[in-house]
Structures are given as C-alpha cells and as structure tokens.
Amino acid sequence: MIRRIGEPAETGRRYRLRPGAYAILPRDGALLVTHQSQPFPEFQLPGGGVDPGESPLQALHRETVEETGWKIAPLRRLGAFRRFTFMPEYDIWAEKLCQIYLARPVRPLSEPTEPGHRAIWLSLDAAVEELGNPGDRLMLRRFLGMVR
C-alpha cells in the first residue's frame, strides 16, 4: 500500500487517478526546484503527470525540461506517496500517485517552457522548509536521512 500524505479522500467525492513522476535534483549542496506562480505561488519538485502512452521516466524528463529547462539523468526511484487534492488548472479532484526519483541535473537546455514556472536553486535546508507540499518535503527529508 502506498502511503497517503495530507488530507484523506472526502466521502462521496469522485477523484480521478493522476499518476505523476517527480525528481529530487541535488547538485553542489543545492536543490533544483521549480517555482510555480499560478494558481498560487509555490516551490515544487520538478515533474508532473504521466500522459497516456508515456512511462514515468519519459514524463519525468519531459516535465523537468518544461518546468526547469534542465536535462536530467535519473539515478533511481526513491519511493511514492499519494495525496487527494483539487487541481484547479484541470478543474478536477485528483488522487495523485506521486513517484519520486533521485536524478542528476546534467545541463541547462533552455528557459522553462511551462507558463508560470521558474527554475530556482535552493539550499537543501531551505528546500526542506520551502517545498509547498508535505509529500515533497517528506521525500526530501528521507533522502537527506532526516527521517526514516
């Protein structure tokens, strides 16, 4: 069973399963994250939904380039969590199944192409505090050996 992070599913509400792949991208004591300005400002692990016909790793590469402009080299899958949330950009209630990977930022290719996203380097300590969703923060703390 995959651990739920955050609020439980609301009784009677229909949720659409939304699988996604996200990356912890450390380099030289910092973490590459994306800052999304809409629908509300938030630091996030780069990544996003897996499109039909796409593998989680294909989605991870595509989403990371769209949100940060960086080419990455995935190293390994770290774990997964799920969360129930409203996604205003799609106007749906979703059960997000979030697969988290450790990857290496290889080189910048371009500016982010996803509207409202900026690539930001945060110190590891700042990232633990600033990431907007509790699942991302937990997975980063686990990676850093702060929790089991």
C-alpha positions as CSV (number, residue, x, y, z in Angstrom):
1,M,0.0,0.0,0.0
2,I,1.3,3.5,-0.9
3,R,1.3,6.0,2.0
4,R,-1.2,8.8,1.9
5,I,0.2,12.3,2.7
6,G,-2.1,15.1,3.5
7,E,-5.9,15.1,3.7
8,P,-7.9,11.9,3.4
9,A,-10.3,11.4,0.5
10,E,-13.6,13.1,1.1
11,T,-16.5,10.7,1.4
12,G,-18.8,10.9,-1.6
13,R,-16.3,12.9,-3.8
14,R,-15.1,11.3,-7.0
15,Y,-11.4,11.5,-7.7
16,R,-9.5,10.9,-10.9
17,L,-6.3,8.9,-10.6
18,R,-3.4,11.1,-11.7
19,P,-0.1,9.3,-11.8
20,G,3.0,11.5,-11.8
21,A,6.8,11.4,-11.6
22,Y,8.9,14.0,-9.7
23,A,12.6,14.5,-9.1
24,I,14.9,15.3,-6.3
25,L,17.7,17.1,-8.1
26,P,20.7,17.8,-5.8
27,R,23.9,19.4,-7.1
28,D,26.8,21.0,-5.2
29,G,24.8,21.3,-1.9
30,A,21.7,22.8,-3.5
31,L,18.5,21.5,-4.9
32,L,17.0,22.4,-8.3
33,V,13.3,23.1,-7.9
34,T,10.6,24.8,-9.9
35,H,8.6,27.8,-8.7
36,Q,5.1,27.8,-10.0
37,S,3.3,31.2,-9.8
38,Q,-0.2,30.0,-10.7
39,P,-2.8,29.0,-9.4
40,F,-0.8,30.0,-6.2
41,P,2.9,30.7,-5.7
42,E,4.7,27.5,-4.6
43,F,8.1,25.8,-4.7
44,Q,7.8,22.3,-6.1
45,L,9.9,19.3,-7.0
46,P,10.1,19.3,-10.8
47,G,7.8,16.8,-12.5
48,G,4.2,16.2,-13.2
49,G,1.5,14.0,-14.7
50,V,2.3,10.9,-16.8
51,D,0.4,11.3,-20.1
52,P,-1.3,8.3,-21.9
53,G,1.3,6.1,-23.6
54,E,4.2,7.7,-21.6
55,S,6.3,5.9,-19.0
56,P,7.0,7.6,-15.7
57,L,10.7,8.2,-16.7
58,Q,9.6,9.7,-20.0
59,A,7.2,12.0,-18.2
60,L,9.9,12.9,-15.7
61,H,12.3,14.0,-18.5
62,R,9.6,16.0,-20.3
63,E,8.2,17.7,-17.2
64,T,11.6,18.6,-15.9
65,V,12.6,20.3,-19.1
66,E,9.2,22.1,-19.3
67,E,9.4,23.3,-15.7
68,T,13.2,24.0,-15.3
69,G,14.8,23.9,-18.7
70,W,17.3,21.3,-17.5
71,K,18.3,17.9,-18.9
72,I,18.5,15.3,-16.2
73,A,19.9,11.8,-15.7
74,P,17.7,9.7,-13.5
75,L,19.5,7.6,-10.9
76,R,16.9,5.6,-9.0
77,R,13.3,5.6,-7.8
78,L,13.2,6.7,-4.1
79,G,9.6,5.9,-3.3
80,A,6.0,7.0,-3.8
81,F,3.1,8.6,-2.0
82,R,-0.4,9.6,-2.8
83,R,-2.5,12.6,-2.0
84,F,-6.0,13.8,-2.6
85,T,-6.3,17.3,-3.9
86,F,-8.2,19.7,-6.2
87,M,-6.3,20.6,-9.4
88,P,-7.7,24.0,-10.5
89,E,-5.6,24.0,-13.7
90,Y,-7.6,20.9,-14.8
91,D,-10.8,21.6,-12.8
92,I,-10.7,18.1,-11.3
93,W,-10.4,16.4,-7.9
94,A,-7.4,14.0,-8.2
95,E,-5.8,11.2,-6.4
96,K,-2.3,12.0,-7.2
97,L,0.1,9.0,-7.2
98,C,3.5,10.6,-6.9
99,Q,6.6,8.6,-7.8
100,I,9.8,10.3,-6.6
101,Y,13.1,9.8,-8.3
102,L,16.6,10.8,-7.5
103,A,18.2,12.4,-10.6
104,R,21.2,14.4,-11.6
105,P,20.8,17.8,-13.3
106,V,23.1,17.4,-16.3
107,R,22.9,20.8,-18.1
108,P,20.5,23.6,-18.8
109,L,18.9,23.4,-22.2
110,S,16.6,26.5,-22.2
111,E,14.5,28.6,-20.1
112,P,11.4,26.8,-18.7
113,T,8.7,26.5,-21.3
114,E,5.8,25.8,-18.9
115,P,4.0,29.1,-18.3
116,G,4.4,30.5,-14.8
117,H,7.4,28.3,-13.9
118,R,11.0,29.3,-13.0
119,A,14.0,27.2,-12.2
120,I,15.4,28.0,-8.7
121,W,18.3,26.6,-6.8
122,L,17.6,26.4,-3.1
123,S,19.9,25.3,-0.3
124,L,19.0,21.8,0.9
125,D,17.9,23.2,4.3
126,A,15.8,25.9,2.6
127,A,14.2,23.3,0.3
128,V,13.1,21.2,3.3
129,E,11.3,24.2,4.6
130,E,10.0,25.8,1.4
131,L,8.7,23.0,-0.8
132,G,4.9,23.5,-1.0
133,N,3.6,20.0,-0.5
134,P,4.1,17.8,2.5
135,G,4.9,14.8,0.4
136,D,7.7,16.5,-1.4
137,R,9.1,17.7,2.0
138,L,8.9,14.2,3.5
139,M,10.6,12.6,0.5
140,L,13.4,15.2,0.6
141,R,13.9,14.7,4.3
142,R,14.1,10.9,3.8
143,F,16.7,11.4,1.0
144,L,18.7,13.6,3.4
145,G,18.5,11.0,6.1
146,M,16.5,13.3,8.4
147,V,13.6,10.7,8.8
148,R,13.1,7.1,8.1
